[in-house]
Amino acid sequence: MRRCVEPFLVRQRFVVVLWQCLVVVREFLFVWELLFVRQQLVVLRQFLLTQASGCCGRCRHQAGLLPAMLTSEQQLAVKGTYAARMTPESDSAVGVLVFRAAPDGSTGYAAAFDSGRARVRLYDLASGGTLATAPLKNTPAGRSRNLEVAVDGPELSVFVDGKRLLHAEDHRHDTGSVGLLAQGGTVTFGPPSVSTITTNLTGWTTSGRTWTASPLGWHADPSQGATARAITATPVYDTALQVDLLLHDAAAIATLLVRTDAKAARGYGVQVDPGQGRLRLYRIDGDVTLGTYPTTIKADTVYRLRVEAEHDELRVHWQTNFLSPDGYSPVITAQDATHTTGRLAVTATSGAVSFENIAAADLVTGIQGWTARSGAWTPDLRATNGSAAQYFTGDWNGTSFTPDEADDPALAGGGGPHEPRTCRRRPGRGPRPAQSAGPRRARRSRAHCARVRGDGASAVRGRESG
C-alpha cells in the first residue's frame, strides 16, 4: 500500500511545482507584455510627435499633440534674418524657428532642425506642406547647431552653422511674428536674434565688403578705396526712392541711384557729400553733373533724401528737420532723357553709412499678397494732387486692372456689361468714360476711375511678356 502511495505523492508534488512554474511564467509574460505594449506606445507617441511638424495646427490640436511654442511681438517683414542656437536633448526632439507667423502660430513659416531624421526642413505652418528639405550629417542628440533664416521678399533661405542648405520662394506670408517651437522632446534654445531692414524692395545684391543689419539701419562699411553697393533687382520706370541715412564719418559719401543697371554703371545718382558740403545730382555714365545744392551735412545725424524720376524730369528732396519737416519742395530739379528705366540702388564710399526706411513708390492698397503670375509688373510713380500719370482699364466687375498707355480701340470695348472701359483724363477735367456707356454706366465709370486713380497714390505698371 505504501509503495502505491509514494509514486502518487511524487507525481502530485511535481504537478504542483509545474503549476507554480506556469503561474510564474504567466506573470512574467503578463509583465513583459505590459512592458512591450508600453514601449510600443512610447514609440508610437514619439513618432506622432515627430510627425506633428508636418501637420497643420488644427490637426495637432485635435490629436492632443500641441508642441511647446513661444512667440514674440518682434516682426520679420520684407528683409531680415532670424537666428538661434538650439540643442535637442533626444533623437526625437525637434527644434524649430518660426517666422512671419500669426500671433497664435497658426500660420507662417517654420525652419526645423530634426536630429533624429538628420535633416533640416522648411515648411508652411498652416498646411504643413514642405517647401524645402536637406540632409544633415553628424547630428547626435545633445549637439548644438546654429540655425538661421534669411528673408528677402518671397525668397526664403535657411543656414545651418553659417552654411546655406535650403532656399525656396513662397508668397503666402509677407510679414509676421518670430517664435520658437519644440516638438517631440526637450530643446534648449540659445538667445534668439533678429536683424531687420525696413524696406519695400526685394532682390538685393550687395558688394564692396560688409552690409549688416543694425538698430540704425542697413550698415554699409566699404573697404578702403572701394564702394559698397546694394542693388535691387526690381526694374522701375517713373519712380521715387526715399532713404533715411546717417553718415558715421565726415569723409563718407552716400549715394542714391535710380534707373541704374546691375553694375551701377549707368543711370542717375544723388550724392550726399559732407566734405564738399553739397548734394549733387549727376548722370552716372560720363559723370555729368545735372545740378547741385549747397548744405551743411554733419556726421552722426539722420537726414532724409528722396529722388523722383518722372519721364525726363529728376527732382531731389532733402529733409534735415523731422520735427518741422522741410523737405516738401525739391532742392534740385533737372531734365535729362538719357535713361527711362532701370534699377534702384544705394552706395557708400570713403566711410561707413547706415541706410534705413529704404522705400520706393509702390502700389498703395489695403489688399495684401500680390504675386506676378505673368508678364512684367513694376512699381510706378503717380503724379500728385490726384492727377494720374498712368491710365488704367478694368472690367466692370472689378476683377482686373491693366495700364492703358496707348489709345487702343480694342480696349475701349463695346456696350456689354463686362467689357472693358478706358478711364481717360482730359487736362483740367475729370475722367471720361467710354463713349458707348449710358448715363448710369457713366456714373459707375467715373466712380470706378476714381477708385483706380486714387488721391496722389502710387501705381503699378503691367507689361505683357514675350
C-alpha positions as CSV (number, residue, x, y, z in Angstrom):
1,M,0.0,0.0,0.0
2,R,2.8,2.3,0.8
3,R,4.6,1.6,-2.5
4,C,1.4,2.6,-4.3
5,V,1.0,5.9,-2.4
6,E,4.6,7.2,-2.9
7,P,4.5,7.5,-6.7
8,F,1.2,9.3,-6.4
9,L,2.6,11.8,-3.9
10,V,5.7,12.4,-6.2
11,R,3.5,13.0,-9.2
12,Q,1.3,15.3,-7.2
13,R,4.3,17.3,-5.9
14,F,5.6,17.5,-9.5
15,V,2.3,18.8,-10.8
16,V,2.2,21.5,-8.0
17,V,5.7,22.6,-8.8
18,L,4.9,22.7,-12.5
19,W,1.8,24.7,-11.9
20,Q,3.7,27.1,-9.8
21,C,6.2,27.5,-12.5
22,L,3.5,28.1,-15.1
23,V,2.0,30.8,-12.8
24,V,5.4,32.5,-12.6
25,V,5.9,32.3,-16.3
26,R,2.4,33.6,-16.9
27,E,3.0,36.5,-14.6
28,F,6.3,37.2,-16.3
29,L,4.7,37.1,-19.7
30,F,2.0,39.4,-18.5
31,V,4.5,41.9,-17.1
32,W,6.6,41.5,-20.3
33,E,3.5,42.1,-22.4
34,L,2.7,45.2,-20.4
35,L,6.2,46.5,-20.8
36,F,6.2,45.7,-24.5
37,V,2.9,47.4,-25.1
38,R,4.0,50.4,-23.0
39,Q,7.2,50.6,-25.0
40,Q,5.3,50.4,-28.3
41,L,3.0,53.2,-27.1
42,V,6.0,55.4,-26.2
43,V,7.5,54.7,-29.7
44,L,4.2,55.5,-31.3
45,R,3.8,58.7,-29.3
46,Q,7.3,59.8,-30.3
47,F,6.6,59.0,-33.9
48,L,3.4,61.0,-33.8
49,L,5.2,63.9,-32.2
50,T,7.9,63.9,-34.8
51,Q,5.3,63.8,-37.5
52,A,3.4,66.7,-35.9
53,S,5.6,69.2,-37.6
54,G,4.1,68.0,-40.9
55,C,0.5,68.5,-39.7
56,C,-1.4,71.7,-39.6
57,G,-2.2,73.4,-36.3
58,R,-5.8,72.2,-36.3
59,C,-4.7,68.5,-36.7
60,R,-2.1,68.8,-33.9
61,H,-4.7,70.4,-31.6
62,Q,-7.3,67.7,-32.3
63,A,-4.8,65.0,-31.8
64,G,-3.6,66.5,-28.5
65,L,-0.1,66.8,-29.9
66,L,0.4,70.5,-29.5
67,P,4.1,71.2,-29.1
68,A,5.7,73.9,-26.9
69,M,5.5,77.2,-28.8
70,L,6.8,80.7,-27.8
71,T,6.0,83.7,-30.0
72,S,7.3,87.3,-29.9
73,E,5.9,90.7,-30.8
74,Q,9.0,91.2,-32.9
75,Q,8.1,91.3,-36.6
76,L,10.0,90.0,-39.6
77,A,8.8,91.5,-42.8
78,V,10.4,92.2,-46.2
79,K,14.1,91.7,-45.5
80,G,16.0,90.4,-42.5
81,T,17.4,87.5,-40.6
82,Y,16.3,85.4,-37.5
83,A,18.7,83.1,-35.8
84,A,19.1,81.0,-32.6
85,R,21.4,78.2,-31.3
86,M,19.5,75.0,-30.4
87,T,20.3,71.8,-28.6
88,P,17.9,68.8,-28.8
89,E,18.2,66.6,-25.8
90,S,17.0,63.4,-27.5
91,D,16.8,62.0,-31.0
92,S,13.0,62.6,-31.1
93,A,13.3,66.3,-30.1
94,V,12.9,68.8,-33.0
95,G,13.9,72.5,-32.6
96,V,12.1,74.9,-34.9
97,L,12.4,78.6,-35.7
98,V,9.0,80.2,-36.5
99,F,8.9,83.4,-38.6
100,R,6.4,85.6,-40.4
101,A,3.8,83.9,-38.2
102,A,0.4,84.8,-36.8
103,P,0.4,85.7,-33.1
104,D,-1.0,82.2,-32.2
105,G,1.4,80.4,-34.5
106,S,-1.4,79.0,-36.7
107,T,0.1,80.5,-39.9
108,G,3.6,81.4,-41.1
109,Y,6.8,79.6,-41.9
110,A,9.0,77.2,-39.8
111,A,12.5,76.0,-40.2
112,A,13.0,72.7,-38.3
113,F,16.3,71.1,-37.1
114,D,15.4,67.3,-36.8
115,S,18.4,65.5,-35.4
116,G,16.6,62.1,-35.3
117,R,16.0,62.2,-39.0
118,A,19.2,64.0,-39.7
119,R,17.7,66.7,-41.7
120,V,16.7,70.4,-41.8
121,R,13.2,71.3,-43.2
122,L,11.4,74.4,-44.2
123,Y,7.6,74.2,-44.2
124,D,4.4,76.1,-44.0
125,L,2.8,76.2,-40.6
126,A,-0.8,76.3,-41.7
127,S,-0.8,73.4,-44.2
128,G,2.3,71.5,-43.0
129,G,3.5,71.4,-46.6
130,T,7.2,71.1,-47.1
131,L,8.9,73.9,-49.0
132,A,12.4,72.5,-49.0
133,T,14.4,69.9,-47.1
134,A,18.1,68.9,-46.9
135,P,20.0,66.1,-45.1
136,L,22.4,66.8,-42.2
137,K,25.5,64.9,-41.1
138,N,26.7,64.2,-37.6
139,T,23.6,65.1,-35.7
140,P,23.7,63.2,-32.4
141,A,21.4,64.2,-29.6
142,G,22.9,66.9,-27.4
143,R,24.9,68.5,-30.2
144,S,24.2,72.2,-30.7
145,R,23.6,73.8,-34.1
146,N,23.2,77.5,-35.2
147,L,20.0,77.8,-37.2
148,E,19.3,81.0,-39.2
149,V,16.6,82.0,-41.6
150,A,17.0,84.9,-44.0
151,V,14.1,86.5,-45.9
152,D,14.2,88.8,-48.9
153,G,10.6,89.3,-50.0
154,P,9.4,85.9,-51.2
155,E,12.9,84.4,-51.1
156,L,13.5,82.2,-48.0
157,S,16.9,80.8,-47.1
158,V,17.9,78.5,-44.2
159,F,21.5,78.4,-42.9
160,V,23.0,75.8,-40.5
161,D,26.2,76.8,-38.8
162,G,26.7,79.5,-41.4
163,K,26.2,77.3,-44.5
164,R,23.1,77.8,-46.6
165,L,21.3,74.5,-47.0
166,L,17.8,75.5,-48.1
167,H,16.3,78.0,-50.5
168,A,12.7,78.4,-51.5
169,E,10.3,81.0,-53.0
170,D,6.9,81.4,-51.5
171,H,4.4,84.3,-51.5
172,R,1.9,83.2,-48.8
173,H,3.2,85.2,-45.8
174,D,4.9,88.6,-46.2
175,T,5.2,89.7,-42.6
176,G,4.5,88.3,-39.1
177,S,6.0,87.4,-35.7
178,V,9.0,85.3,-34.9
179,G,9.0,82.5,-32.4
180,L,10.4,79.2,-31.1
181,L,8.9,75.7,-31.3
182,A,9.9,72.4,-29.6
183,Q,8.5,69.1,-30.7
184,G,8.9,65.5,-29.6
185,G,11.0,66.3,-26.5
186,T,13.1,69.0,-24.8
187,V,15.1,71.5,-26.9
188,T,17.4,74.2,-25.4
189,F,17.5,77.4,-27.3
190,G,20.2,80.0,-27.1
191,P,19.3,83.7,-27.2
192,P,17.5,84.4,-30.4
193,S,18.5,87.4,-32.6
194,V,16.5,89.3,-35.2
195,S,18.0,91.8,-37.7
196,T,15.6,93.6,-40.0
197,I,15.9,96.1,-42.7
198,T,13.0,98.4,-43.3
199,T,12.3,98.4,-47.0
200,N,9.7,97.5,-49.5
201,L,12.2,96.5,-52.1
202,T,13.4,92.9,-52.7
203,G,16.1,91.0,-54.6
204,W,19.0,92.9,-53.1
205,T,22.6,92.2,-54.3
206,T,25.4,93.6,-52.2
207,S,29.1,94.1,-52.9
208,G,32.1,96.1,-51.6
209,R,32.8,94.4,-48.2
210,T,30.1,94.2,-45.5
211,W,26.5,95.1,-45.3
212,T,25.0,94.5,-41.8
213,A,21.5,95.0,-40.4
214,S,21.8,97.1,-37.2
215,P,19.5,99.1,-34.9
216,L,20.4,102.2,-37.0
217,G,19.5,100.5,-40.3
218,W,21.5,98.8,-43.0
219,H,25.1,99.5,-42.1
220,A,27.5,99.7,-45.1
221,D,31.2,99.6,-44.3
222,P,33.1,99.8,-47.6
223,S,36.7,98.6,-47.9
224,Q,39.4,101.3,-48.4
225,G,39.3,102.8,-51.8
226,A,36.2,100.8,-52.8
227,T,32.4,101.4,-53.0
228,A,29.9,99.4,-51.1
229,R,26.8,98.8,-53.3
230,A,23.4,97.4,-52.7
231,I,21.3,97.0,-55.9
232,T,17.7,95.8,-56.0
233,A,16.5,93.5,-58.8
234,T,13.2,95.4,-59.2
235,P,13.1,97.3,-62.6
236,V,11.3,100.7,-62.5
237,Y,10.2,103.4,-64.9
238,D,8.8,106.5,-63.3
239,T,9.6,106.2,-59.6
240,A,10.7,107.7,-56.3
241,L,13.4,106.4,-54.0
242,Q,13.4,107.7,-50.4
243,V,16.0,106.8,-47.7
244,D,16.9,107.9,-44.2
245,L,20.6,108.0,-44.0
246,L,23.3,108.5,-41.3
247,L,27.0,109.1,-42.2
248,H,29.3,107.7,-39.5
249,D,32.3,109.5,-40.9
250,A,32.6,113.1,-42.1
251,A,34.6,111.8,-45.1
252,A,31.8,109.2,-46.1
253,I,29.7,109.8,-49.2
254,A,26.3,108.3,-49.5
255,T,24.6,108.0,-52.9
256,L,21.1,107.0,-54.1
257,L,20.9,105.6,-57.7
258,V,17.8,105.4,-59.9
259,R,17.4,103.9,-63.4
260,T,20.7,102.1,-63.0
261,D,21.9,98.7,-64.1
262,A,23.2,95.6,-62.3
263,K,26.7,97.1,-62.1
264,A,25.7,100.6,-61.3
265,A,27.5,101.8,-64.4
266,R,24.7,103.9,-65.8
267,G,21.6,105.8,-64.7
268,Y,21.3,108.7,-62.3
269,G,22.7,109.3,-58.8
270,V,22.4,111.8,-55.9
271,Q,25.5,112.2,-53.8
272,V,25.4,113.3,-50.2
273,D,29.0,114.7,-49.7
274,P,29.7,116.3,-46.3
275,G,33.3,117.1,-47.4
276,Q,32.1,119.3,-50.3
277,G,29.1,120.5,-48.3
278,R,26.6,119.7,-51.0
279,L,24.1,117.4,-52.7
280,R,25.0,116.5,-56.3
281,L,22.6,115.2,-59.0
282,Y,24.5,113.6,-61.8
283,R,24.3,111.1,-64.7
284,I,26.5,108.2,-63.9
285,D,27.7,107.4,-67.4
286,G,30.0,110.2,-68.3
287,D,29.8,111.6,-64.7
288,V,27.7,114.6,-65.9
289,T,26.6,117.0,-63.2
290,L,22.9,117.9,-63.6
291,G,22.6,120.1,-60.5
292,T,23.9,120.8,-57.0
293,Y,22.6,122.1,-53.7
294,P,24.9,123.6,-51.0
295,T,24.0,122.4,-47.5
296,T,25.7,121.6,-44.2
297,I,26.0,117.8,-43.7
298,K,27.1,116.5,-40.3
299,A,28.3,113.1,-39.3
300,D,26.1,111.0,-36.9
301,T,23.0,113.0,-37.9
302,V,19.9,111.5,-39.7
303,Y,18.8,113.0,-42.9
304,R,16.0,112.1,-45.4
305,L,16.8,112.0,-49.1
306,R,14.3,111.5,-51.8
307,V,14.8,111.4,-55.5
308,E,12.0,111.3,-58.0
309,A,12.3,110.3,-61.7
310,E,9.2,111.1,-63.8
311,H,9.5,111.0,-67.6
312,D,12.6,113.1,-68.3
313,E,12.4,115.1,-65.1
314,L,14.5,114.5,-62.0
315,R,13.7,116.0,-58.6
316,V,15.7,115.8,-55.4
317,H,14.1,116.4,-51.9
318,W,16.3,117.0,-48.8
319,Q,14.9,116.9,-45.3
320,T,17.1,118.0,-42.3
321,N,14.4,118.6,-39.7
322,F,12.0,115.9,-38.6
323,L,10.1,118.0,-36.1
324,S,9.3,120.7,-38.6
325,P,9.6,118.9,-41.9
326,D,11.3,120.9,-44.5
327,G,11.6,118.5,-47.4
328,Y,8.4,119.2,-49.4
329,S,9.9,121.3,-52.1
330,P,12.7,119.9,-54.3
331,V,16.1,121.4,-53.9
332,I,17.3,120.2,-57.2
333,T,15.3,119.9,-60.5
334,A,16.8,118.8,-63.8
335,Q,15.8,117.5,-67.2
336,D,17.5,114.5,-68.8
337,A,16.0,111.9,-71.1
338,T,19.1,109.6,-71.5
339,H,17.6,106.8,-69.2
340,T,14.0,105.9,-68.8
341,T,14.2,102.6,-66.9
342,G,16.5,100.7,-64.6
343,R,17.1,99.5,-61.1
344,L,17.4,101.2,-57.7
345,A,20.5,101.2,-55.5
346,V,22.3,102.7,-52.5
347,T,26.0,103.1,-52.2
348,A,28.6,104.2,-49.6
349,T,32.2,105.4,-50.3
350,S,35.1,106.5,-48.1
351,G,33.3,105.7,-44.9
352,A,30.5,103.9,-43.1
353,V,26.9,104.8,-43.8
354,S,23.6,103.5,-42.4
355,F,20.5,103.4,-44.6
356,E,17.1,103.0,-43.1
357,N,13.5,103.1,-44.3
358,I,14.5,102.4,-47.9
359,A,11.3,102.8,-49.8
360,A,10.3,103.1,-53.4
361,A,7.0,104.2,-54.9
362,D,4.7,101.3,-54.8
363,L,1.0,100.3,-55.2
364,V,-0.9,101.8,-52.3
365,T,-3.7,99.5,-51.4
366,G,-5.1,97.6,-48.4
367,I,-5.0,94.3,-50.4
368,Q,-2.0,92.2,-49.5
369,G,-0.2,89.2,-51.1
370,W,0.2,90.4,-54.7
371,T,2.1,88.0,-56.9
372,A,3.1,88.5,-60.5
373,R,1.7,85.4,-62.4
374,S,2.5,86.5,-65.9
375,G,4.1,89.4,-67.7
376,A,6.2,92.1,-66.1
377,W,4.9,94.2,-63.2
378,T,6.9,97.1,-61.8
379,P,6.3,99.9,-59.2
380,D,5.3,103.2,-60.9
381,L,5.2,106.8,-59.7
382,R,1.8,108.6,-59.7
383,A,1.5,112.4,-60.1
384,T,0.4,114.5,-57.1
385,N,-3.0,116.2,-56.5
386,G,-4.9,113.2,-57.7
387,S,-3.9,113.5,-61.4
388,A,-2.9,110.2,-62.8
389,A,0.3,109.8,-64.8
390,Q,-0.9,106.4,-65.9
391,Y,-4.3,105.4,-67.3
392,F,-6.0,102.2,-66.3
393,T,-8.5,99.9,-67.8
394,G,-10.6,97.5,-65.8
395,D,-13.7,95.4,-66.3
396,W,-16.9,96.5,-64.7
397,N,-17.0,93.8,-62.0
398,G,-13.5,95.0,-60.8
399,T,-11.7,91.7,-61.4
400,S,-8.7,93.1,-63.3
401,F,-6.8,96.3,-63.9
402,T,-4.2,97.0,-66.6
403,P,-2.4,100.2,-67.6
404,D,-3.7,101.8,-70.7
405,E,-0.6,103.5,-72.1
406,A,-2.0,103.9,-75.7
407,D,-5.4,104.6,-77.1
408,D,-6.0,101.1,-78.3
409,P,-9.5,100.9,-79.8
410,A,-9.8,97.3,-78.6
411,L,-9.5,98.5,-75.0
412,A,-12.5,100.8,-75.3
413,G,-14.8,97.8,-75.8
414,G,-18.4,97.7,-76.7
415,G,-21.5,98.1,-74.7
416,G,-21.5,94.7,-73.0
417,P,-21.9,94.6,-69.2
418,H,-18.4,93.2,-68.6
419,E,-16.4,94.6,-71.5
420,P,-13.5,96.9,-70.5
421,R,-13.9,100.6,-70.4
422,T,-11.0,103.1,-70.6
423,C,-10.6,105.7,-67.9
424,R,-9.1,108.7,-69.7
425,R,-8.2,112.0,-68.1
426,R,-8.5,115.3,-70.0
427,P,-6.5,118.4,-69.0
428,G,-8.2,120.2,-66.1
429,R,-11.2,117.9,-66.2
430,G,-12.3,114.6,-64.6
431,P,-12.1,111.1,-66.1
432,R,-14.2,110.5,-69.1
433,P,-15.9,107.1,-69.6
434,A,-16.0,105.3,-72.9
435,Q,-18.4,106.9,-75.3
436,S,-20.6,103.8,-75.6
437,A,-21.6,103.9,-71.9
438,G,-25.0,105.3,-71.0
439,P,-25.7,107.8,-68.2
440,R,-26.0,105.2,-65.4
441,R,-22.9,103.4,-66.6
442,A,-21.1,106.7,-67.0
443,R,-21.6,107.4,-63.3
444,R,-20.3,103.9,-62.5
445,S,-17.3,104.5,-64.7
446,R,-16.4,107.8,-63.0
447,A,-16.5,106.1,-59.6
448,H,-14.5,103.2,-61.0
449,C,-11.9,105.5,-62.5
450,A,-11.7,107.5,-59.2
451,R,-11.1,104.3,-57.2
452,V,-8.4,103.2,-59.6
453,R,-6.7,106.6,-59.9
454,G,-6.5,107.3,-56.2
455,D,-5.6,110.5,-54.5
456,G,-1.9,111.0,-55.2
457,A,-1.1,107.4,-54.6
458,S,1.5,105.4,-56.5
459,A,0.6,102.9,-59.2
460,V,1.7,99.6,-60.6
461,R,2.8,99.1,-64.2
462,G,1.9,95.9,-66.1
463,R,3.6,94.8,-69.3
464,E,2.9,91.7,-71.4
465,S,5.8,89.2,-71.5
466,G,7.1,87.8,-74.8
